[in-house]
Amino acid sequence: MINVLSGVLAAAIASGTVIALAALGELLAERSGVQNLGLEGVMAMGALTAIAAVRWHPDPYFGLLAAILVGLLLGIVYATATVIFRANQVLCGLGLAFFGTGLSGRLGAPLSGFPSPATFQPVRIPLLADIPIIGNAVFNQPLLVYFAFFVLPPVISFVIHQTRHGMQVRSVGENPGAADACGISVTKIRLLYTCIGCMLAAIGGAYITLAFTPSWIEGITAGRGWIAIALVIFGAWRPLPVVLGALLFGAVTSLGFVAQLQGWGIPSSFLAMMPYLGTILLMAIPILFRSRALRKLSASPAALGIPYIREGM
Amino acid sequence: MNAARGSSQQNVWRFRRRTDVPLWLNILIRLFAVALALVLVSVILQLGGLQPIALGKKALVQTLATSYGLQQTAILATPLIMTGLAVALGMKMRLWNIGTDGQLYLGAFAATAVGLFVQGPTWIMLVLMFIAGALGGILWILIPAILRAYWNVNEIITTLLLNFVAVLLVSHFAIGPWRDTGAAILSATRRIPYEIPAFGTSYLHIGLFIPLIIAVLLAIVMRNTQWGYEVRVIGSNRGAAEFTGMPVLRHILIIMLLSGAIAGISGMIIIAGTSHRLSGTISNSYGYMGIIVAALANGSPLGVLVSGILLAILLNAGIVLQTSGLSVSAMLAINGVILIFAAVGEVATQYRLVRERVEVRLQPGMAETSNAQVVQAGTVPPEKERTE
């Protein structure tokens, strides 16, 4: 039983990492007012790039770097369309999602089914890893896991909520007109955070093919990009709840693995539905918030998804 | 350059916002977006060592110059127009139904259930399957619609996530309980005995008229009824609509359910018209392409008829070229590019380049300065970022 519990936790963390990385990236972009629905496509391209790169040069960090560069490239394309040209973010985001999933499916066809030649190895943290049940699951993981759960959330939380720069980012997302009047460059901040968001989504994709399920098949991202966007809403645009949501999502997914291993007799397709249905359930939870204060706390950035056009233009 | 003291007049190119975008410009810019995307893809293909022009010619010949190709295009156009109409209907109220693929699957699923387990005369059965298809689509959008209407939960995500669930559900039944055990088919149900009547010996069936009828009906309802008027008002200014007492929530709910029903019916047409068996692969990303169809048509039901046929030609070209290195995934990627270009192009239609006379006031002592400086001193210089 303890082994099962430890296994569930380990699997929850592993599959939660992918979502956490992408969701934190989306959170940053959305805080600056840009909604990127193309996450799924960026993640797929990141996943493909990572495995293609390590086939060429078998070093997982090389694969990670390549994925980040592709993420940056897609971020620049998306940001150019939505921030500089101010095109409709829903259409451009969907376009990016189709482009990324379609292109990765086409380019990845020759790689289909091959295992990844190089993967991220778990790094054991002494002492902490010896804690019963949770120790091995939490503290014997690849470095990216620690990065996603222990480094990024506090850093993002600090930067966004405690620094002057973070306040500028939030002001751009809430009221770009006022921010512009104060001399903050709306375009620059939105460009920057959209690109960072795409890079983090690509890192999430790279984690899939370099650690989580180290091989390539078409559609390997399985909607995780969309789930990440949903988690940002669920987490009310705050890093810690978003990461906890990712962990919860991971737990739901790993329950499927456990059910399969333990032979509970539930058909595998129904188990595979759980993450999607669970995410919809998560998105419905905030409707239980009856109090005004809680609703206000979970409101989206006011200028989310609205292109900024300086008055008089 | 007029160097006189005091003030001078000067002609400057400026971008001005249009108050009204003419139809021809809307059409032109969208055709341009499609063309630009195809040029981009050709360049990529050329770099990849393929001959894009020869490939394009082959695709066009096999799509438009053969009877089989034309029939195939018409068959592909049917679900594309239907999902396009479903998305376009939502766009009227700024609702995004991204889950038409899932609703299509559920419509097909419900129609199959009726076709497999109920017996009766063909015409009655087809009507029953039609209703079942619509109900399947409605069922699949019901929860996102309620969440969106009453609690403002983002419908893009909820409808999209249900696509994955729908494919899993349909695959489960097609591979499992409903699998055709008699034939050597591993992943589809047995053939459904009720079929939409075909034209003579062709592959075409009279179900092709359904999208046509629905498009015309929607266009009329939107233009000529109070309901259509209210929907348009809510779409352009929700606050004003609420203020005048229009039942906004009810409209959101009805529009979304109707959108789901249309997508569900397209699933029924696929089952009873062309595939005759339910499997997890009956949709060639029709739902996702429907979004592009609707975006290219700018949400107009009659426009959807045109853009649906255009995308059907593209999709068929992609299928024809599968042996030459393209695939359905590649088509999805091309569609993504078209969508981004169309979205950027839409911004371009909102501006126009005009040459305006502007008054340039010169301060004493500035008469000798250069042209550029004069413009800076007197007026706001035109910025590059204003349009595109």
Contacts between the chains, C-beta under 8 A, distances in Angstrom:
chain1	res1	chain2	res2	distance
A	37	B	156	6.7
A	41	B	336	7.1
A	77	B	340	7.8
A	81	B	340	5.6
A	81	B	343	6.7
A	81	B	344	5.3
A	84	B	385	6.0
A	84	B	388	7.7
A	85	B	344	4.9
A	85	B	347	5.6
A	85	B	387	8.0
A	85	B	388	4.7
A	86	B	347	5.7
A	87	B	340	7.4
A	87	B	343	4.0
A	87	B	344	4.5
A	87	B	346	6.8
A	87	B	347	5.2
A	88	B	343	4.7
A	88	B	346	6.6
A	90	B	96	5.9
A	90	B	156	7.0
A	91	B	291	8.0
A	91	B	295	5.5
A	91	B	339	5.6
A	91	B	340	7.5
A	91	B	342	7.0
A	91	B	343	3.8
A	91	B	346	7.9
A	92	B	339	7.4
A	92	B	340	5.2
A	92	B	343	4.9
A	92	B	344	7.6
A	94	B	98	7.0
A	94	B	288	7.9
A	94	B	291	5.8
A	94	B	336	7.7
A	94	B	339	6.1
A	95	B	335	7.8
A	95	B	336	4.5
A	95	B	337	7.0
A	95	B	338	7.6
A	95	B	339	3.4
A	95	B	340	3.8
A	95	B	343	6.7
A	96	B	336	6.5
A	96	B	340	6.8
A	97	B	336	7.1
A	98	B	288	6.1
A	98	B	332	5.1
A	98	B	333	6.8
A	98	B	335	5.4
A	98	B	336	3.3
A	98	B	339	6.6
A	99	B	332	7.9
A	99	B	333	5.1
A	99	B	336	3.0
A	99	B	337	5.9
A	99	B	340	7.2
A	100	B	333	7.9
A	100	B	336	7.3
A	101	B	329	7.4
A	101	B	332	6.5
A	101	B	333	7.9
A	102	B	329	4.7
A	102	B	330	6.3
A	102	B	331	7.0
A	102	B	332	3.1
A	102	B	333	3.1
A	102	B	334	7.3
A	102	B	335	7.2
A	102	B	336	6.0
A	103	B	329	7.5
A	103	B	330	7.6
A	103	B	333	4.1
A	103	B	336	7.9
A	104	B	329	7.8
A	105	B	327	7.3
A	105	B	329	3.1
A	105	B	330	7.9
A	105	B	332	7.3
A	105	B	333	7.9
A	106	B	326	7.7
A	106	B	327	5.6
A	106	B	329	4.4
A	106	B	330	4.3
A	106	B	333	6.3
A	109	B	327	7.1
A	109	B	329	7.7
A	187	B	385	7.3
A	218	B	329	6.7
A	222	B	164	7.2
A	223	B	160	7.7
A	223	B	161	6.5
A	223	B	164	4.9
A	226	B	157	6.1
A	226	B	160	5.4
A	226	B	161	6.0
A	227	B	161	7.2
A	229	B	157	5.9
A	230	B	154	7.6
A	230	B	157	4.6
A	230	B	161	7.1
A	233	B	154	6.0
A	233	B	157	7.2
A	267	B	172	6.0
A	267	B	176	6.9
A	269	B	168	4.5
A	269	B	169	7.0
A	269	B	171	6.2
A	269	B	172	3.8
A	270	B	168	7.6
A	270	B	172	7.0
A	272	B	168	5.4
A	273	B	164	7.5
A	273	B	165	4.8
A	273	B	168	5.1
A	273	B	169	7.2
A	276	B	161	4.4
A	276	B	162	7.1
A	276	B	164	4.9
A	276	B	165	5.0
A	277	B	161	7.9
A	277	B	165	6.3
A	279	B	157	7.7
A	279	B	161	5.7
A	280	B	143	7.1
A	280	B	144	7.9
A	280	B	158	5.3
A	280	B	161	5.7
A	280	B	162	7.3
A	283	B	147	7.4
A	283	B	153	5.3
A	283	B	154	7.0
A	283	B	157	6.6
A	283	B	158	6.3
A	284	B	147	5.9
A	284	B	151	7.3
A	284	B	153	6.2
A	286	B	151	7.9
A	286	B	153	7.9
A	287	B	147	7.4
A	287	B	151	4.0
A	287	B	153	6.9
A	313	B	15	7.8
A	313	B	17	7.4
A	313	B	383	8.0
A	313	B	386	5.7
